[in-house]
């Protein structure tokens, strides 16, 4: 029986472990933290439970696809709530599940934009339907698109978010609100991939979701399955070396002075960090390429306990884009999805450009957090709140063992077209990767899908 080491127990690593164990492989997970789930996990701070990382929305069909492949019915294991009032930008541009209501609001603000928005959503819904099957392929390319007869996807994928919005004559202010998710990732709309334009079609079509028990319920369901399958896990253990013979990995070394042999290595850790452990293996040109990839900072955050007012439904997410040095700040309040009596979790999350974050001291980042906590824009529907924890990029890096205090390479249009970080390394015969940097998006569902796809590749080439 072939032994597979999975380095990292985020969403992708957990999904891969389950899939490989079901296929009959011997699997060992090595996890740097004391907990499973990576950035998607639940964080307990001073006795309070919080969504730990930057994930705030779910793509239900993608997650359902991954869970089905793992023989885990999604709704049974992770009950989901469909969001009706999804998000608002600067208290004047609101996106609800209902397309007509949303478009009517835009029409009232900008004559003609409501109709253009409906046309935009209808067109991108059609594009989304054509693109979705390719989401479940490890490395879809132009040939796959041609075989399906979806020729219109080629110019779409060669475009960027700004270009798509311009095509449908969406005005600048509305376009900025549609593209708020690129600002969450601290990138510009001209560099953002065209599929970012599909978010409204998701919100108004299949819907945007949030787990009833919080985002951490998703990795918990996978972790429970891993436990039930008796897959061994080495907690609080980091990879310090990768041992190889020619183009084959034969084992790893850890910070516990352990040497563990393996037939295959699947990394759910940073691919850049993994390659740095074996720099003599990769060509100089690829070293330069990954060194130049722009990294995505986890940003800064405040974990709050809030008491929401009982009034007309407020949006789950509020964004503010008027800050002088932050592109956007998000306030995520699950208490607006369904009525919660008393105090409940909420978060203020602000992205930081990676280079900007590197130049700031921890005290400077904390000052930014304090400024946002004191701002009135997010407190409109709040009766009371308590500050539980403040998180800087330095705190993110140490708590979650992030490579250089970063989450992933930024998913730019160029990076996506070049194939992202491939699931199968072309430099080692038995080295694989999973996680959101290997998939065309950075939602929890994409990380889970990547685990299924990478483990399927392992079975294809080594089964």
DRENDO-1510 file (C-alpha; in Angstrom, 1 decimal, always signed):
<recs>
REC; n; res; u; v; w
REC; 1; UNK; +0.0; +0.0; +0.0 .
REC; 2; UNK; +1.5; +3.3; -1.0 .
REC; 3; UNK; +2.1; +5.8; +1.7 .
REC; 4; UNK; +1.1; +9.4; +1.1 .
REC; 5; UNK; +2.1; +12.3; +3.3 .
REC; 6; UNK; -0.2; +15.3; +3.2 .
REC; 7; UNK; +1.5; +18.5; +4.5 .
REC; 8; UNK; -1.2; +20.8; +5.8 .
REC; 9; UNK; -4.7; +20.1; +7.1 .
REC; 10; UNK; -6.6; +23.0; +5.5 .
REC; 11; UNK; -9.7; +22.4; +3.5 .
REC; 12; UNK; -7.8; +20.9; +0.6 .
REC; 13; UNK; -5.6; +18.7; +2.7 .
REC; 14; UNK; -8.6; +17.3; +4.6 .
REC; 15; UNK; -10.6; +16.6; +1.5 .
REC; 16; UNK; -7.6; +14.9; -0.2 .
REC; 17; UNK; -7.0; +12.7; +2.9 .
REC; 18; UNK; -10.5; +11.4; +2.8 .
REC; 19; UNK; -10.5; +10.8; -0.9 .
REC; 20; UNK; -7.2; +9.0; -0.9 .
REC; 21; UNK; -8.1; +6.9; +2.2 .
REC; 22; UNK; -11.4; +5.9; +0.4 .
REC; 23; UNK; -9.3; +4.8; -2.6 .
REC; 24; UNK; -7.2; +2.5; -0.4 .
REC; 25; UNK; -4.0; +4.5; +0.2 .
REC; 26; UNK; -2.1; +4.8; +3.5 .
REC; 27; UNK; -2.3; +8.5; +4.5 .
REC; 28; UNK; -0.5; +10.5; +7.1 .
REC; 29; UNK; -1.3; +14.2; +7.7 .
REC; 30; UNK; +1.4; +16.6; +9.0 .
REC; 31; UNK; -0.1; +19.8; +10.5 .
REC; 32; UNK; +1.9; +22.7; +11.8 .
REC; 33; UNK; -1.0; +23.8; +14.1 .
REC; 34; UNK; -2.8; +22.2; +17.0 .
REC; 35; UNK; -6.1; +22.4; +15.1 .
REC; 36; UNK; -7.4; +21.3; +11.7 .
REC; 37; UNK; -9.1; +23.4; +9.0 .
REC; 38; UNK; -6.5; +26.1; +8.3 .
REC; 39; UNK; -7.9; +29.6; +7.7 .
REC; 40; UNK; -11.5; +28.2; +7.5 .
REC; 41; UNK; -11.5; +26.8; +11.0 .
REC; 42; UNK; -13.4; +28.1; +14.0 .
REC; 43; UNK; -11.2; +30.1; +16.4 .
REC; 44; UNK; -12.0; +30.1; +20.1 .
REC; 45; UNK; -10.8; +33.3; +21.8 .
REC; 46; UNK; -11.5; +33.9; +25.4 .
REC; 47; UNK; -14.3; +31.4; +25.3 .
REC; 48; UNK; -16.0; +32.9; +22.2 .
REC; 49; UNK; -16.3; +31.1; +18.9 .
REC; 50; UNK; -15.4; +33.0; +15.7 .
REC; 51; UNK; -14.9; +32.4; +12.0 .
REC; 52; UNK; -11.1; +32.4; +12.1 .
REC; 53; UNK; -10.1; +33.4; +8.6 .
REC; 54; UNK; -11.1; +35.8; +5.8 .
REC; 55; UNK; -13.7; +33.5; +4.3 .
REC; 56; UNK; -17.1; +35.1; +4.4 .
REC; 57; UNK; -19.3; +33.5; +1.7 .
REC; 58; UNK; -19.9; +30.0; +0.3 .
REC; 59; UNK; -20.6; +28.7; -3.2 .
REC; 60; UNK; -23.0; +25.9; -2.4 .
REC; 61; UNK; -22.9; +23.9; -5.7 .
REC; 62; UNK; -19.1; +23.7; -5.6 .
REC; 63; UNK; -19.0; +22.6; -2.0 .
REC; 64; UNK; -21.8; +20.1; -2.6 .
REC; 65; UNK; -19.8; +18.6; -5.5 .
REC; 66; UNK; -16.7; +18.2; -3.3 .
REC; 67; UNK; -18.7; +16.7; -0.4 .
REC; 68; UNK; -20.5; +14.3; -2.8 .
REC; 69; UNK; -17.1; +13.0; -4.0 .
REC; 70; UNK; -16.2; +12.3; -0.4 .
REC; 71; UNK; -19.5; +10.5; +0.3 .
REC; 72; UNK; -20.6; +13.3; +2.7 .
REC; 73; UNK; -24.0; +14.7; +1.9 .
REC; 74; UNK; -23.5; +18.5; +2.4 .
REC; 75; UNK; -26.8; +19.6; +3.9 .
REC; 76; UNK; -26.7; +16.7; +6.4 .
REC; 77; UNK; -23.2; +17.5; +7.6 .
REC; 78; UNK; -23.1; +21.3; +7.1 .
REC; 79; UNK; -26.6; +22.9; +7.2 .
REC; 80; UNK; -26.4; +26.1; +5.1 .
REC; 81; UNK; -28.4; +29.3; +5.3 .
REC; 82; UNK; -29.2; +31.1; +2.0 .
REC; 83; UNK; -28.5; +34.8; +2.2 .
REC; 84; UNK; -31.3; +37.1; +1.2 .
REC; 85; UNK; -29.8; +40.5; +1.9 .
REC; 86; UNK; -26.2; +39.8; +0.9 .
REC; 87; UNK; -24.1; +43.0; +1.1 .
REC; 88; UNK; -24.2; +46.7; +0.9 .
REC; 89; UNK; -21.4; +49.2; -0.2 .
REC; 90; UNK; -21.1; +52.6; +1.5 .
REC; 91; UNK; -24.7; +52.3; +2.7 .
REC; 92; UNK; -26.1; +53.1; -0.7 .
REC; 93; UNK; -25.5; +50.2; -3.1 .
REC; 94; UNK; -27.3; +47.0; -1.9 .
REC; 95; UNK; -27.1; +43.5; -3.4 .
REC; 96; UNK; -29.9; +41.1; -2.4 .
REC; 97; UNK; -30.8; +37.7; -3.7 .
REC; 98; UNK; -33.7; +39.1; -5.7 .
REC; 99; UNK; -32.4; +40.4; -9.0 .
REC; 100; UNK; -35.4; +42.7; -9.8 .
REC; 101; UNK; -35.2; +44.4; -6.4 .
REC; 102; UNK; -31.5; +44.9; -6.7 .
REC; 103; UNK; -31.8; +46.2; -10.3 .
REC; 104; UNK; -34.6; +48.6; -9.4 .
REC; 105; UNK; -32.5; +50.2; -6.7 .
REC; 106; UNK; -29.7; +50.8; -9.3 .
REC; 107; UNK; -32.2; +52.2; -11.8 .
REC; 108; UNK; -33.4; +54.7; -9.1 .
REC; 109; UNK; -29.8; +55.9; -8.6 .
REC; 110; UNK; -28.6; +55.8; -12.2 .
REC; 111; UNK; -31.1; +55.9; -15.0 .
REC; 112; UNK; -30.5; +53.0; -17.4 .
REC; 113; UNK; -28.1; +51.1; -15.1 .
REC; 114; UNK; -30.8; +48.8; -13.7 .
REC; 115; UNK; -31.6; +47.4; -17.1 .
REC; 116; UNK; -27.9; +47.1; -18.0 .
REC; 117; UNK; -27.3; +45.3; -14.7 .
REC; 118; UNK; -30.0; +42.7; -15.6 .
REC; 119; UNK; -28.5; +42.2; -19.0 .
REC; 120; UNK; -25.0; +41.8; -17.4 .
REC; 121; UNK; -26.3; +39.2; -14.9 .
REC; 122; UNK; -28.2; +37.3; -17.6 .
REC; 123; UNK; -25.1; +37.2; -19.8 .
REC; 124; UNK; -22.7; +36.2; -17.0 .
REC; 125; UNK; -25.1; +33.6; -15.8 .
REC; 126; UNK; -24.9; +32.0; -19.2 .
REC; 127; UNK; -21.1; +32.2; -19.0 .
REC; 128; UNK; -21.1; +30.8; -15.5 .
REC; 129; UNK; -23.1; +27.7; -16.6 .
REC; 130; UNK; -20.6; +27.1; -19.4 .
REC; 131; UNK; -17.6; +27.6; -17.2 .
REC; 132; UNK; -18.8; +25.5; -14.2 .
REC; 133; UNK; -17.9; +22.0; -15.7 .
REC; 134; UNK; -14.3; +23.3; -16.2 .
REC; 135; UNK; -14.1; +24.1; -12.5 .
REC; 136; UNK; -14.1; +20.4; -11.8 .
REC; 137; UNK; -11.1; +19.7; -14.0 .
REC; 138; UNK; -7.5; +19.8; -12.6 .
REC; 139; UNK; -6.1; +22.0; -15.4 .
REC; 140; UNK; -8.7; +23.1; -17.9 .
REC; 141; UNK; -7.2; +24.7; -21.0 .
REC; 142; UNK; -8.4; +26.1; -24.4 .
REC; 143; UNK; -8.6; +22.5; -25.9 .
REC; 144; UNK; -11.2; +21.6; -23.2 .
REC; 145; UNK; -13.2; +24.6; -24.0 .
REC; 146; UNK; -13.1; +23.9; -27.7 .
REC; 147; UNK; -14.2; +20.3; -27.2 .
REC; 148; UNK; -17.2; +21.5; -25.3 .
REC; 149; UNK; -18.0; +24.0; -28.1 .
REC; 150; UNK; -17.9; +26.9; -25.7 .
REC; 151; UNK; -15.8; +29.2; -27.9 .
REC; 152; UNK; -17.2; +32.4; -26.2 .
REC; 153; UNK; -15.3; +31.4; -23.0 .
REC; 154; UNK; -11.9; +32.0; -24.7 .
REC; 155; UNK; -12.2; +35.8; -25.1 .
REC; 156; UNK; -13.9; +35.9; -21.7 .
REC; 157; UNK; -11.0; +34.2; -20.0 .
REC; 158; UNK; -8.5; +36.4; -21.8 .
REC; 159; UNK; -10.3; +39.5; -20.4 .
REC; 160; UNK; -10.2; +40.9; -16.9 .
REC; 161; UNK; -12.9; +42.1; -14.5 .
REC; 162; UNK; -12.7; +45.7; -15.6 .
REC; 163; UNK; -13.0; +44.7; -19.2 .
REC; 164; UNK; -16.1; +42.6; -18.6 .
REC; 165; UNK; -17.8; +45.4; -16.7 .
REC; 166; UNK; -17.0; +47.9; -19.5 .
REC; 167; UNK; -18.4; +45.5; -22.1 .
REC; 168; UNK; -21.8; +45.8; -20.4 .
REC; 169; UNK; -21.5; +49.5; -19.9 .
REC; 170; UNK; -21.7; +49.3; -16.1 .
REC; 171; UNK; -20.8; +52.7; -14.6 .
REC; 172; UNK; -17.8; +53.2; -12.4 .
REC; 173; UNK; -19.5; +53.4; -9.0 .
REC; 174; UNK; -21.7; +50.4; -9.6 .
REC; 175; UNK; -18.7; +48.5; -11.1 .
REC; 176; UNK; -16.7; +49.2; -8.0 .
REC; 177; UNK; -19.4; +47.7; -5.9 .
REC; 178; UNK; -19.7; +44.6; -8.1 .
REC; 179; UNK; -15.9; +44.2; -7.9 .
REC; 180; UNK; -15.7; +44.7; -4.2 .
REC; 181; UNK; -14.4; +41.1; -3.9 .
REC; 182; UNK; -11.2; +42.1; -5.8 .
REC; 183; UNK; -10.6; +44.9; -3.2 .
REC; 184; UNK; -11.1; +42.3; -0.5 .
REC; 185; UNK; -8.1; +40.5; -2.1 .
REC; 186; UNK; -6.3; +43.9; -2.4 .
REC; 187; UNK; -6.0; +43.9; -6.2 .
REC; 188; UNK; -7.2; +46.2; -8.9 .
REC; 189; UNK; -10.1; +45.3; -11.3 .
REC; 190; UNK; -7.8; +45.6; -14.3 .
REC; 191; UNK; -5.6; +42.8; -12.8 .
REC; 192; UNK; -8.5; +40.7; -11.5 .
REC; 193; UNK; -9.6; +37.7; -13.5 .
REC; 194; UNK; -12.8; +37.8; -15.6 .
REC; 195; UNK; -14.5; +35.1; -13.5 .
REC; 196; UNK; -14.8; +37.6; -10.6 .
REC; 197; UNK; -17.6; +39.2; -12.7 .
REC; 198; UNK; -19.7; +36.0; -12.1 .
REC; 199; UNK; -20.3; +36.8; -8.4 .
REC; 200; UNK; -23.6; +38.6; -9.1 .
REC; 201; UNK; -24.9; +35.7; -11.2 .
REC; 202; UNK; -24.2; +33.4; -8.2 .
REC; 203; UNK; -25.9; +35.7; -5.7 .
REC; 204; UNK; -29.0; +36.1; -7.9 .
REC; 205; UNK; -29.1; +32.6; -9.2 .
REC; 206; UNK; -28.0; +29.6; -7.1 .
REC; 207; UNK; -27.5; +31.9; -4.2 .
REC; 208; UNK; -24.8; +32.8; -1.7 .
REC; 209; UNK; -24.7; +30.8; +1.5 .
REC; 210; UNK; -23.4; +30.8; +5.1 .
REC; 211; UNK; -23.2; +27.8; +7.4 .
REC; 212; UNK; -25.7; +27.8; +10.2 .
REC; 213; UNK; -22.9; +26.9; +12.7 .
REC; 214; UNK; -20.4; +29.3; +11.2 .
REC; 215; UNK; -17.7; +28.9; +8.5 .
REC; 216; UNK; -15.7; +26.5; +10.7 .
REC; 217; UNK; -18.5; +23.9; +10.4 .
REC; 218; UNK; -17.2; +23.1; +6.9 .
REC; 219; UNK; -13.7; +21.9; +7.8 .
REC; 220; UNK; -15.1; +20.4; +11.1 .
REC; 221; UNK; -17.3; +18.0; +9.0 .
REC; 222; UNK; -14.1; +17.0; +7.1 .
REC; 223; UNK; -12.1; +16.7; +10.2 .
REC; 224; UNK; -14.7; +14.5; +11.8 .
REC; 225; UNK; -14.6; +12.2; +8.8 .
REC; 226; UNK; -10.8; +12.1; +8.9 .
REC; 227; UNK; -11.0; +11.1; +12.6 .
REC; 228; UNK; -13.6; +8.4; +11.9 .
REC; 229; UNK; -11.3; +6.9; +9.2 .
REC; 230; UNK; -8.4; +6.7; +11.7 .
REC; 231; UNK; -6.1; +8.8; +9.5 .
REC; 232; UNK; -3.0; +9.5; +11.6 .
REC; 233; UNK; -2.3; +13.2; +12.2 .
REC; 234; UNK; +1.0; +14.7; +13.5 .
REC; 235; UNK; -0.1; +18.0; +15.1 .
REC; 236; UNK; +2.2; +20.9; +15.9 .
REC; 237; UNK; +4.7; +19.5; +13.3 .
REC; 238; UNK; +6.3; +21.5; +10.5 .
REC; 239; UNK; +8.2; +20.2; +7.4 .
REC; 240; UNK; +11.8; +21.3; +7.5 .
REC; 241; UNK; +13.1; +19.2; +4.6 .
REC; 242; UNK; +12.0; +17.2; +1.6 .
REC; 243; UNK; +14.2; +14.2; +0.7 .
REC; 244; UNK; +14.5; +13.1; -2.9 .
REC; 245; UNK; +16.3; +10.8; -5.2 .
REC; 246; UNK; +16.5; +12.2; -8.8 .
REC; 247; UNK; +13.0; +13.3; -9.6 .
REC; 248; UNK; +11.3; +11.3; -6.9 .
REC; 249; UNK; +10.5; +12.4; -3.3 .
REC; 250; UNK; +11.3; +9.6; -0.8 .
REC; 251; UNK; +10.5; +11.3; +2.5 .
REC; 252; UNK; +10.3; +14.4; +4.6 .
REC; 253; UNK; +12.0; +15.7; +7.8 .
REC; 254; UNK; +10.2; +17.6; +10.5 .
REC; 255; UNK; +11.0; +20.1; +13.2 .
REC; 256; UNK; +10.5; +17.2; +15.7 .
REC; 257; UNK; +13.7; +15.6; +14.3 .
REC; 258; UNK; +11.6; +12.9; +12.6 .
REC; 259; UNK; +12.4; +11.4; +9.2 .
REC; 260; UNK; +9.3; +10.0; +7.5 .
REC; 261; UNK; +9.4; +8.0; +4.3 .
REC; 262; UNK; +6.7; +8.3; +1.7 .
REC; 263; UNK; +5.8; +7.3; -1.8 .
REC; 264; UNK; +4.0; +10.6; -2.6 .
REC; 265; UNK; +3.9; +14.0; -1.1 .
REC; 266; UNK; +0.8; +16.3; -1.3 .
REC; 267; UNK; +1.3; +19.8; -0.1 .
REC; 268; UNK; -1.6; +21.8; +1.3 .
REC; 269; UNK; +1.0; +24.2; +2.6 .
REC; 270; UNK; +2.4; +27.1; +0.5 .
REC; 271; UNK; +3.7; +25.8; -2.8 .
REC; 272; UNK; +6.3; +28.5; -2.8 .
REC; 273; UNK; +7.5; +27.4; +0.7 .
REC; 274; UNK; +7.6; +23.8; -0.4 .
REC; 275; UNK; +9.7; +24.6; -3.4 .
REC; 276; UNK; +12.1; +26.6; -1.2 .
REC; 277; UNK; +12.8; +23.4; +0.7 .
REC; 278; UNK; +14.2; +21.8; -2.5 .
REC; 279; UNK; +15.5; +24.8; -4.5 .
REC; 280; UNK; +18.1; +22.6; -6.3 .
REC; 281; UNK; +15.2; +20.7; -7.9 .
REC; 282; UNK; +13.6; +23.5; -9.9 .
REC; 283; UNK; +15.1; +25.5; -12.8 .
REC; 284; UNK; +16.3; +29.1; -12.3 .
REC; 285; UNK; +13.5; +30.5; -14.5 .
REC; 286; UNK; +10.8; +29.0; -12.3 .
REC; 287; UNK; +12.5; +30.2; -9.1 .
REC; 288; UNK; +12.4; +33.7; -10.6 .
REC; 289; UNK; +8.7; +33.3; -11.6 .
REC; 290; UNK; +7.5; +32.2; -8.2 .
REC; 291; UNK; +9.7; +34.8; -6.5 .
REC; 292; UNK; +7.9; +37.6; -8.5 .
REC; 293; UNK; +4.4; +36.3; -7.8 .
REC; 294; UNK; +2.5; +39.0; -5.9 .
REC; 295; UNK; +1.4; +37.6; -2.5 .
REC; 296; UNK; -1.9; +38.2; -0.8 .
REC; 297; UNK; -1.9; +39.5; +2.7 .
REC; 298; UNK; -4.5; +38.2; +5.2 .
REC; 299; UNK; -5.0; +41.8; +6.2 .
REC; 300; UNK; -6.1; +43.0; +9.6 .
REC; 301; UNK; -9.2; +42.1; +11.7 .
REC; 302; UNK; -11.1; +42.8; +14.8 .
REC; 303; UNK; -13.1; +39.9; +16.4 .
REC; 304; UNK; -16.2; +41.3; +18.1 .
REC; 305; UNK; -19.2; +40.2; +20.2 .
REC; 306; UNK; -22.1; +42.3; +19.1 .
REC; 307; UNK; -25.8; +42.6; +19.9 .
REC; 308; UNK; -27.8; +43.4; +16.8 .
REC; 309; UNK; -30.9; +45.5; +16.8 .
REC; 310; UNK; -34.2; +43.8; +16.0 .
REC; 311; UNK; -35.5; +45.7; +13.0 .
REC; 312; UNK; -35.9; +45.2; +9.2 .
REC; 313; UNK; -33.4; +42.7; +7.9 .
REC; 314; UNK; -29.9; +44.3; +7.5 .
REC; 315; UNK; -27.3; +42.9; +5.1 .
REC; 316; UNK; -24.9; +40.2; +6.3 .
REC; 317; UNK; -22.0; +42.2; +4.9 .
REC; 318; UNK; -21.3; +45.9; +5.0 .
REC; 319; UNK; -18.4; +47.4; +3.1 .
REC; 320; UNK; -16.9; +50.8; +3.4 .
REC; 321; UNK; -14.7; +52.1; +0.6 .
REC; 322; UNK; -14.1; +55.7; +1.7 .
REC; 323; UNK; -11.1; +55.2; +3.9 .
REC; 324; UNK; -8.0; +57.2; +3.0 .
REC; 325; UNK; -5.5; +54.3; +3.1 .
REC; 326; UNK; -7.6; +51.1; +3.0 .
REC; 327; UNK; -9.3; +50.0; -0.3 .
REC; 328; UNK; -12.2; +48.6; +1.6 .
REC; 329; UNK; -13.3; +47.4; +5.1 .
REC; 330; UNK; -15.8; +44.7; +5.6 .
REC; 331; UNK; -18.1; +44.1; +8.5 .
REC; 332; UNK; -19.5; +40.5; +8.6 .
REC; 333; UNK; -22.4; +40.1; +11.0 .
REC; 334; UNK; -24.0; +36.6; +11.0 .
REC; 335; UNK; -26.6; +38.0; +13.4 .
REC; 336; UNK; -28.3; +39.7; +10.4 .
REC; 337; UNK; -28.9; +36.3; +8.7 .
REC; 338; UNK; -31.2; +34.9; +11.3 .
REC; 339; UNK; -32.3; +36.4; +14.6 .
REC; 340; UNK; -29.8; +35.7; +17.4 .
REC; 341; UNK; -30.7; +36.8; +20.9 .
REC; 342; UNK; -28.0; +38.4; +22.9 .
REC; 343; UNK; -24.3; +38.8; +21.9 .
REC; 344; UNK; -22.9; +36.9; +18.9 .
REC; 345; UNK; -19.8; +36.8; +16.8 .
REC; 346; UNK; -19.0; +39.5; +14.2 .
REC; 347; UNK; -15.8; +40.6; +12.5 .
REC; 348; UNK; -14.3; +43.8; +11.0 .
REC; 349; UNK; -11.9; +42.7; +8.2 .
REC; 350; UNK; -9.7; +45.0; +6.2 .
REC; 351; UNK; -7.4; +43.8; +3.4 .
REC; 352; UNK; -3.9; +45.2; +3.2 .
REC; 353; UNK; -1.7; +45.2; +0.1 .
REC; 354; UNK; +1.1; +42.8; +0.9 .
REC; 355; UNK; +3.9; +45.3; +0.3 .
REC; 356; UNK; +2.0; +47.9; +2.4 .
REC; 357; UNK; +1.6; +45.4; +5.2 .
REC; 358; UNK; +5.3; +44.5; +5.2 .
REC; 359; UNK; +6.2; +48.2; +5.7 .
REC; 360; UNK; +3.9; +48.7; +8.6 .
REC; 361; UNK; +4.8; +47.8; +12.2 .
REC; 362; UNK; +2.4; +45.8; +14.3 .
REC; 363; UNK; +1.6; +48.9; +16.3 .
REC; 364; UNK; +0.7; +50.8; +13.1 .
REC; 365; UNK; -1.6; +48.0; +12.0 .
REC; 366; UNK; -3.2; +47.9; +15.5 .
REC; 367; UNK; -3.8; +51.7; +15.2 .
REC; 368; UNK; -5.6; +51.1; +11.9 .
REC; 369; UNK; -7.8; +48.4; +13.5 .
REC; 370; UNK; -8.6; +50.8; +16.4 .
REC; 371; UNK; -9.6; +53.5; +14.0 .
REC; 372; UNK; -12.1; +51.1; +12.3 .
REC; 373; UNK; -13.5; +49.9; +15.6 .
REC; 374; UNK; -14.2; +53.6; +16.5 .
REC; 375; UNK; -15.8; +54.4; +13.1 .
REC; 376; UNK; -19.6; +54.7; +13.1 .
REC; 377; UNK; -20.2; +53.3; +9.6 .
REC; 378; UNK; -20.6; +49.6; +10.8 .
REC; 379; UNK; -22.5; +50.3; +14.0 .
REC; 380; UNK; -25.9; +51.4; +12.5 .
REC; 381; UNK; -27.7; +48.1; +13.4 .
REC; 382; UNK; -25.7; +47.4; +16.6 .
REC; 383; UNK; -27.0; +48.0; +20.1 .
REC; 384; UNK; -23.8; +47.0; +21.9 .
REC; 385; UNK; -20.4; +45.4; +21.2 .
REC; 386; UNK; -17.4; +44.0; +22.9 .
REC; 387; UNK; -13.9; +43.8; +21.5 .
REC; 388; UNK; -12.5; +40.3; +21.9 .
REC; 389; UNK; -9.3; +40.3; +19.8 .
REC; 390; UNK; -7.4; +42.3; +17.3 .
REC; 391; UNK; -5.4; +40.5; +14.6 .
REC; 392; UNK; -2.5; +41.9; +12.5 .
REC; 393; UNK; -0.7; +40.3; +9.6 .
REC; 394; UNK; +2.0; +39.3; +12.1 .
REC; 395; UNK; -0.6; +37.6; +14.3 .
REC; 396; UNK; -2.1; +35.8; +11.3 .
REC; 397; UNK; +1.4; +34.6; +10.2 .
REC; 398; UNK; +2.4; +33.2; +13.6 .
REC; 399; UNK; -1.0; +31.7; +14.5 .
REC; 400; UNK; -1.7; +30.0; +11.2 .
REC; 401; UNK; +1.9; +29.3; +10.1 .
REC; 402; UNK; +1.6; +31.4; +7.0 .
REC; 403; UNK; +4.5; +31.7; +4.5 .
REC; 404; UNK; +6.0; +35.2; +4.9 .
REC; 405; UNK; +2.7; +36.3; +6.6 .
REC; 406; UNK; +0.8; +35.7; +3.3 .
REC; 407; UNK; -2.1; +33.4; +2.3 .
REC; 408; UNK; -1.4; +32.7; -1.4 .
REC; 409; UNK; -0.2; +34.3; -4.6 .
REC; 410; UNK; -2.8; +36.9; -5.6 .
REC; 411; UNK; -5.3; +35.3; -8.1 .
REC; 412; UNK; -4.7; +37.8; -10.9 .
REC; 413; UNK; -6.0; +37.3; -14.4 .
REC; 414; UNK; -2.5; +36.6; -15.6 .
REC; 415; UNK; -1.8; +34.0; -12.9 .
REC; 416; UNK; -5.1; +32.3; -13.6 .
REC; 417; UNK; -4.3; +32.1; -17.4 .
REC; 418; UNK; -0.9; +30.6; -16.7 .
REC; 419; UNK; -2.5; +27.8; -14.8 .
REC; 420; UNK; -2.1; +28.9; -11.2 .
REC; 421; UNK; +0.0; +26.5; -9.0 .
REC; 422; UNK; -0.6; +23.2; -10.8 .
REC; 423; UNK; -1.9; +20.3; -8.8 .
REC; 424; UNK; +0.9; +18.1; -10.2 .
REC; 425; UNK; +4.5; +19.3; -10.1 .
REC; 426; UNK; +6.3; +19.1; -13.4 .
REC; 427; UNK; +9.7; +19.0; -11.6 .
REC; 428; UNK; +9.1; +16.0; -9.3 .
REC; 429; UNK; +7.3; +12.8; -10.4 .
REC; 430; UNK; +5.4; +12.3; -7.1 .
REC; 431; UNK; +4.9; +15.9; -5.8 .
REC; 432; UNK; +1.4; +17.4; -5.7 .
REC; 433; UNK; -0.3; +20.5; -4.4 .
REC; 434; UNK; -3.8; +21.5; -3.3 .
REC; 435; UNK; -5.4; +24.6; -1.8 .
REC; 436; UNK; -6.9; +27.7; -3.1 .
REC; 437; UNK; -3.8; +28.8; -4.9 .
REC; 438; UNK; -4.2; +25.8; -7.2 .
REC; 439; UNK; -7.8; +26.7; -8.1 .
REC; 440; UNK; -9.5; +29.6; -9.8 .
REC; 441; UNK; -10.8; +31.3; -6.7 .
REC; 442; UNK; -10.2; +31.6; -3.0 .
REC; 443; UNK; -13.5; +30.4; -1.5 .
REC; 444; UNK; -13.8; +27.5; +0.9 .
REC; 445; UNK; -15.5; +25.5; -1.8 .
REC; 446; UNK; -12.6; +25.9; -4.3 .
REC; 447; UNK; -10.1; +24.7; -1.6 .
REC; 448; UNK; -12.2; +21.6; -1.1 .
REC; 449; UNK; -12.5; +21.0; -4.8 .
REC; 450; UNK; -8.7; +21.3; -5.2 .
REC; 451; UNK; -8.3; +18.5; -2.6 .
REC; 452; UNK; -10.5; +16.2; -4.6 .
REC; 453; UNK; -8.9; +17.0; -7.9 .
REC; 454; UNK; -5.3; +16.7; -6.7 .
REC; 455; UNK; -6.0; +13.4; -5.0 .
REC; 456; UNK; -7.7; +12.1; -8.1 .
REC; 457; UNK; -4.5; +12.9; -10.0 .
REC; 458; UNK; -2.5; +11.0; -7.5 .
REC; 459; UNK; -4.7; +8.0; -8.1 .
REC; 460; UNK; -4.6; +8.4; -11.8 .
REC; 461; UNK; -0.8; +8.4; -12.0 .
REC; 462; UNK; +0.1; +6.1; -9.0 .
REC; 463; UNK; -3.0; +3.9; -8.5 .
</recs>
